[in-house]
Amino acid sequence: MPHFDCLKPLAVIAALVVPFSSPSMAQDKTLPKSQIEMQLSFAPLVKQARGAVVNVYAERLVQTRSSLFAGDPFFEQFFGQRMPNRTEKQSSLGSGVIVEADGVVVTNNHVIDGADDIKVALADGREFPVKVVLKDDRLDLAVLKFETNEVMPTLPIGNSDATEVGDLVLAIGNPLGVGQTVTSGIVSALARNQVTEGDFGFFIQTDAAINPGNSGGALVNMNGELIGINTAIFSRGGGSNGVGFAIPANLVRVFLDAADRGDATFERPYIGASFDPVTSDVAEALGLKTVRGALVVRVVEGGPAEKAGLQPGQVITAVNGVEVEHPDALGYRLTTAGLGKTAELTVQQDGREETIALQLASAPETRPRDIQLIEGRSPFAGIRAGNLSPRLAYELKMASEVTGVVVTEIVRGSPAARLGFAPRDIVVSVNGEAINSVDDLQKVAESDPGFWRVEIERDGQRIRQIFR
């Protein structure tokens, strides 16, 4: 979620479009024709669904520097880093959905991230401590479990791919901590991306009122099925402006399956390729009829994409017959297809269309990571570094095609920390010599050249520095 904990707002500029209406349009309106039509209500659906929506309370203890002597030069000089600290309790409030009758709950990761104590409160007011079964900050999903001997009410997980723009939906959660609340609206858009700071970009957009505290709550269709987990809002001042976003239920189902299997982490398929959105210029140059799809930019040698026959310049327009709007949508379709499966990609190039079979597998560790701590008196002292592979790159949230020797950790207070090295830096060369392995870096660190001309790659940018 952008910049928020429990649906904190991301500032945007919204334009209100008022449709033109004419007298003839007004004449088409009709009054309810019967008492039954006047009594139509969402109440039966709410009664069916609300018992499965819970409040999630997360508390964490944080150490903060005491403000008693803060700013006082004498006490700061005397105590230094030993200034008195105090422990503060921070809490967050969100929502969750019971999806399995034995007490399994799905919520947002940001609701419980870093928490020392987590509880859920049922619609009837009872509270239960929970344990975290699986969480993933990239998808912003978490699965919780509380112990109970009862058969708990659940929300069935629907097929979010069957959702269409204009469908009626209900949002159920605990906005602003006022208690369980139900709002109604429609599905405003599908396949929204660039919504949050994470690397997931495929959301259902709704105008059902969603506010801070709704995070992790249910987006429900008219069949009483869960079609999304409410996650983000766009707002100027923190309140609902009718632009909310939910993680689709089909992704929730795949994530829940991983939790039920006992997986320690959630893995997405490794493709071995990088993609760009299709712009209008690209579409015109490639002869595409629509500005949609994922443009293949680079293919990793020996990866699944190369084995499947993908080549730079091709555009993926569909996965298993379902349209791909952008690269984020491609990632979503492959993730929900599932590891171990084969995905049928519809590919266009030079006006021709073909189907390619892509095997969906985990990112491999193509060479041992061999993580080592660099010690001694060199600028690299305090660095933990490893040999990059698609697997390690995935764990470090780096592009799968990067290679070389990567910094995985920096020892606090070490020479490397003071000189500005950071995790995910790739050490490219030292004094003009390429660093291809951790052993290379270790060997260089043990030498004494008098000065160090270091080239690193950080977030795709080359940085050159000299240390003495």
JOJO-V833925 format. One record per pair of residues at least 6 apart in sequence whose C-alpha atoms are under 6 Angstrom apart, sorted by the first residue. I is the first residue (numbers start at 1). J is the second residue. If there is no record, write none. Layout:
# JOJO-V833925
I | J
I | J
This chain:
# JOJO-V833925
1 | 196
1 | 197
1 | 232
2 | 10
2 | 196
2 | 197
6 | 94
6 | 111
6 | 212
6 | 213
6 | 215
7 | 212
7 | 215
7 | 232
8 | 212
9 | 233
9 | 234
9 | 235
9 | 238
10 | 234
10 | 235
11 | 235
11 | 236
32 | 38
51 | 123
51 | 153
52 | 97
52 | 98
52 | 153
52 | 154
52 | 155
53 | 96
53 | 97
54 | 95
54 | 96
54 | 121
54 | 122
55 | 94
55 | 95
55 | 120
55 | 121
56 | 93
56 | 94
56 | 95
56 | 119
56 | 120
57 | 93
57 | 118
57 | 119
58 | 91
58 | 92
58 | 112
58 | 115
58 | 117
58 | 118
59 | 90
59 | 91
59 | 115
59 | 116
59 | 117
60 | 89
60 | 90
60 | 115
60 | 116
61 | 88
61 | 89
62 | 87
62 | 88
63 | 86
63 | 87
64 | 85
64 | 86
65 | 85
66 | 84
66 | 85
66 | 86
93 | 213
94 | 111
94 | 213
94 | 214
94 | 215
95 | 173
95 | 214
95 | 215
95 | 216
95 | 217
96 | 106
96 | 107
96 | 216
96 | 217
97 | 105
97 | 106
98 | 104
98 | 105
98 | 154
99 | 105
99 | 154
99 | 155
101 | 151
101 | 152
103 | 145
103 | 146
104 | 144
104 | 145
105 | 143
105 | 144
106 | 142
106 | 143
107 | 141
107 | 142
107 | 216
108 | 140
108 | 141
108 | 142
108 | 216
109 | 137
109 | 140
109 | 141
109 | 142
118 | 130
119 | 128
119 | 129
119 | 130
120 | 127
120 | 128
121 | 127
130 | 145
130 | 146
131 | 144
131 | 145
132 | 144
133 | 143
133 | 144
134 | 142
134 | 143
134 | 259
135 | 141
135 | 142
138 | 198
138 | 199
139 | 200
156 | 225
157 | 225
157 | 226
158 | 225
158 | 226
158 | 227
160 | 227
160 | 248
160 | 249
160 | 250
165 | 187
165 | 188
165 | 189
166 | 186
166 | 187
167 | 186
167 | 187
168 | 185
168 | 186
169 | 184
169 | 185
169 | 186
169 | 220
169 | 221
170 | 183
170 | 184
170 | 219
170 | 220
171 | 182
171 | 183
171 | 218
171 | 219
172 | 181
172 | 182
172 | 217
172 | 218
173 | 180
173 | 181
173 | 214
173 | 217
174 | 180
174 | 181
174 | 213
174 | 214
175 | 211
175 | 212
175 | 213
175 | 214
176 | 212
176 | 213
183 | 208
183 | 209
184 | 208
185 | 207
185 | 208
186 | 206
187 | 205
187 | 206
188 | 205
188 | 206
189 | 205
190 | 204
191 | 202
191 | 203
192 | 202
192 | 203
193 | 201
193 | 202
194 | 201
201 | 328
202 | 329
203 | 245
203 | 246
203 | 247
204 | 245
204 | 246
205 | 244
205 | 245
206 | 244
207 | 242
207 | 243
209 | 240
209 | 242
210 | 240
211 | 239
211 | 240
215 | 230
215 | 231
216 | 229
216 | 230
217 | 229
217 | 230
218 | 229
219 | 226
219 | 227
219 | 228
219 | 229
220 | 226
220 | 227
227 | 248
227 | 249
228 | 246
228 | 247
228 | 248
228 | 249
229 | 246
229 | 247
230 | 245
230 | 246
231 | 245
231 | 246
232 | 244
232 | 245
233 | 243
233 | 244
234 | 243
235 | 241
251 | 336
268 | 335
269 | 360
269 | 361
269 | 362
270 | 361
270 | 362
270 | 363
271 | 304
271 | 305
272 | 300
272 | 303
272 | 304
272 | 305
273 | 298
273 | 299
273 | 300
274 | 297
274 | 298
275 | 294
275 | 295
275 | 296
275 | 297
276 | 294
276 | 295
277 | 294
277 | 326
277 | 327
278 | 291
278 | 292
278 | 293
279 | 291
280 | 291
283 | 291
292 | 325
293 | 316
293 | 317
293 | 324
293 | 325
293 | 326
294 | 315
294 | 316
294 | 326
294 | 327
295 | 314
295 | 315
296 | 312
296 | 313
296 | 314
297 | 312
298 | 312
308 | 358
314 | 348
314 | 349
315 | 347
315 | 348
316 | 346
316 | 347
317 | 323
317 | 324
317 | 346
318 | 324
318 | 345
318 | 346
319 | 344
319 | 345
320 | 344
324 | 330
339 | 360
339 | 361
340 | 360
340 | 361
341 | 360
342 | 358
342 | 359
342 | 360
343 | 357
343 | 358
344 | 356
344 | 357
345 | 355
345 | 356
346 | 354
346 | 355
347 | 353
347 | 354
363 | 390
363 | 391
364 | 390
364 | 391
365 | 389
365 | 391
366 | 389
369 | 386
369 | 387
370 | 386
371 | 385
371 | 386
372 | 384
372 | 385
373 | 383
373 | 384
374 | 381
374 | 382
374 | 383
375 | 381
378 | 445
379 | 415
379 | 416
380 | 416
381 | 415
381 | 416
382 | 410
382 | 411
382 | 414
382 | 416
383 | 410
384 | 407
384 | 408
384 | 409
385 | 406
385 | 407
385 | 408
386 | 405
386 | 406
386 | 438
387 | 405
387 | 437
388 | 403
388 | 404
388 | 405
390 | 400
393 | 400
404 | 436
405 | 426
405 | 427
405 | 437
406 | 424
406 | 425
406 | 426
407 | 423
407 | 424
407 | 425
408 | 423
408 | 424
409 | 423
425 | 457
425 | 458
426 | 456
426 | 457
427 | 456
428 | 435
428 | 455
428 | 456
429 | 435
429 | 454
429 | 455
430 | 453
430 | 454
431 | 453
451 | 467
451 | 468
452 | 466
452 | 467
453 | 465
453 | 466
454 | 464
454 | 465
455 | 463
455 | 464
456 | 462
456 | 463
